[in-house]
Amino acid sequence: MIPHTLSLADAAWRVFPRVFLFDGGRYLIAALAMTAIVAAVLRSPWQVRRLQSRSATAADRRREWAASLRSVLVYALVATPAVWLKANGFAAGFYQGQPAVAETLAYVGVLLVAHDSWFYWMHRMVHHRRLFRHVHLLHHKSVTPTPFAAYSFNALEAVLEALFVALWVILVPTPFIAMFAFLGIMILRNVMGHAGVELMPSGFADHWFWGLFATTTHHDLHHNGSFNHNFGLYFTVWDRLMSTEHPRYRQIFREVTEREPARTIETQSAPLQGPA
């Protein structure tokens, strides 16, 4: 017999709005914070870290905002059934008990690695010529992305993006604090990848350890014409293993991060060299 600790009507009435407000709120906070950081950088001597000379247009921004709102709605629609399944005992849900700090960190690490793998292969899939126009083209209309491009997807791609967390909650009992931390890292990394200015220090991409982590330059190259390179989200590992990393990524990162800070504040800085 199916338990009714949470009815479908209750899920629609109570869970959906909460998920929408939570996900939309964390996205809005992260995107606005990164927008403020970018604005501050572009008004400072560090404006030379700007990756493109082109600026996003008003039409670009309106498209990103509208698509992001739709994506948050889709995420809430996908998450609500997972919460209903958990509440009624059909899903793993959240870890019971108080996890140790080391255990929580381990969960966060595994989540990041698993999500990066999901994202890499899903990303490559939607770049297939039979899927790209129908699924992923909208996101790539942001040639010069802003932090609000982080959620700029069409409805089908938003479903693919949301499925990872929904399936994880259904299948893997995870401490709530670990999931909360993971979701925070996810959105921060996502808006940073679309920031348009390189925030990491010189030498980061060439370091034996830190070079395993993706940078804004890494993802910006993907948007700025090199569509068949740099599919990873958090890490560069899958791109290295599958030979999909941009061949000049590290060289371009060095060129950007080794520029001397501007002596005068300009409205434009030297652009990133186009992908080869």
N, C-alpha and C positions, 0 to 999 in steps of 0.2 A: 504493500500500500504506500502511495506517495505521501510523505509528510507535508504538512502545510504550515510550517513555522514562518514561512514568508510566501505569500501568494503572489501570483504574477501581477495582479493589480497593485499590490503593495510595492512590488519591485518597481513597477512603472511610476507609481505616485511618489515613492519615498527615495528609492535608490537612484534612479536616473537623474533627478535634479541634483542630488548630492555629488554624484560622480561628475556631472557636467560642471558644477561650480568648482569642485576641487581641481579637476584637470584644467579647466579654463583659467582658474585663478593662478595655478602654478605656471602655466604657459605665459599668461599676461605679465606676471611679476618678472619672470626670467627675460622675456623679450623686451620689456620696457627697461629693465636694469641694463641689459646689454646694449640697447639703443643709447642709453645715457652714457655708458662707458665709451662707445664708439664716437659719440658726439664730442666727448671730452678729449679723446685721443686726437681727433681731427682738428681740434682747436689748440693743440699743443705741439711742441717740437717733434713729437713722435708721430705726427701725421705722415711722415715718410713710410710708415708701416702700412699705409693704404695699399690694397692689392690691385685695384683697378682704377683707371682714370674716369671711367664712366660712372655716373651716379644713377641709382634707381629713380625712375620717374614716378610721378603721382599715380599714374595708371598701374605701375608695378605694385606700389604700396596698397592701393585699393584692392587689387586682385589678391594679394597675399592676405590681407585682413579678411576679406570675404571667404576665401578658401579655408583659412584657419578656423573661422567660426564654424563652418560646416564640418571640418575635421573633428573639432571638439564634440559636436553633436554625435558624429559617428562613433567616436571613442566611447562616449557614454552609452550609446546603443549596444555596442559590442560588450562592454564591461557589465552591463546590468544582468544579462542572463548568467554570466559567470558568478556574480554575487548571489543570484537566486539559487543556483546549483549548490553553492557552498552553504548557504543558509539552510537548505533542505537536506543536507547530508550527502549530496551526490558529487562533491568535489573536495579536494584536499584542503583548500582554504588556507588559513594561516596557522603557523606553528603554535602549538599549545605549550605554555610555560614561559619562563624567562631565560632567553638564551644568553650565554656568556658573550663578552665583547668580541673575543676571537672568533666565535661561531658566527656572530652577526656579520663581521667583516668577511668571513669566508663565503657566506651566502651572497653578499653584495658582489664579491669578486666573481663567483660562479654566474650570477645573473648578468654581469657585464660581458663576460666571455660568451655566454649563451646568446645574449641579445645581439652582440656584434656578429656572431655567426649567422643568426637569423637574418639580420639586416643585410649583411653582405650578399648572401645568396638570394634573398628576396629582391634586393636592389638589382642584381645582375639579371634576374628573371624579368623584371619589368623593363629592362633595357632591350629585351628581345624585340626584333623588328615587328613582330606580330602583336606585341603588347604595348610597346612604347607609346604610340599615339593615343591609345585608349586608356592607359593607366597612368603613365609617368610624365607625359608631355607638359601638363600644367605646372608641375614643379620646376621643370627646366625652362619655363618662360621667365623665371627669375635668373637671368644671365648674370646680373649684378645683384645678388641676394641681399636682403636685410635680415635682421634677426627674426622678423615675422614670417620669413620664408620657411622657418622650421616646421610649421604645420600646414604649409601651402600645398595640399594634395587634393586630387579629386576624390570622390566618395569611395571608389573601389580601392584605391591605394591606401586611403585612411583605414579601411577595414583590414588590409594586410598589415599595416603598421600596428594596429590595435590588437591583433590576434595573439601576438607573443605574450603580452601580459595576461590576457584572458586565459590562454591555455596553460600558462605557468601557474596561475592561481588555482585552476581546476586540478592540475596534476601534481604539483609539488608543494607540500606544506612548508611555508616560509615565514619566518618571523616578520611581524608587521613592520617593525622598525627597519629591517633590512630592505623590505619592499619600498618603504617610504624613502629611504636613502637612495636606493637605486633610481626611483622615479625623479628625485631631485638631480642626481648626476646626469640622468638621461636628458632632461630638458636643458640643463646648463650646457652640456656638450653640444646639443643640437643648435641652440641659438648662437653659441660661439662659432660653430662651423659655418654659419651664415653671416658672420659679423662684418666681413669685408676688410678687416684690419687684422694683422698678425700680432697676437698678444704674447706669444711664447718668446723666451729669450734666445739670443743667438746661440747656436750650437745644439739646440734642443733636438732638431730632426736628425742630427748626425750622432747623437749619443747612443751608446749601446743599449741602454734601457729606455730612456725617455723617447728615443726614436721609434719605439714600438707604439707610441700613442699618436693618434692623428692630430693635426693642427688645422687652423683656419685655412692656411695656404693649401693644405692637402685637399680639403673639400672645395675650396674656391676654384681650383683648377678643374675640378669635375664640372662645375657650373659654367666656367668660362671657356667653353668650346671643346674641352677634352673629355667628352662624354663616356668614353670607353676606358677610363682610368679612375682609380681612387674611389672604390665603391664602399670602403669600410666606414664605420661610424666612430667608434672609440679608438680602434687600433689600426695599425698598418699591416698586421701579420697576414691576414688573408690576401691582401693585395700583393704582398711580397711572395707568398707561397704560390699564388695563381698567376704571377707575372702581369698583374693589372695595375701596378703602381706606375704613375707617370714617370717616365725615364729621367726627367729633369726636375722632379719634385724637390730633392734636397738642394740642388744647385739654386733653384728659384727661392727656396726658403732662405738660403744663405744670402742671396742678393738682397732680399727684402730686409732681413734682420741685421745686416751689416751696414746699412745706410746710416750716414751720420745724421743725427737729429737736426731738424731744420733750424736755421738761425733766425729766420723770419717766418711768421705764420702765413701760409698760402692757402688759397681756397682749394687747390688741387695739388697733389703730390705726384711724384714719378709713378707711372703705371706699372703694374706687373707685366712682364713680357708674356706675350701670348703663348699658349701651349704649342709645343712642336709636334 
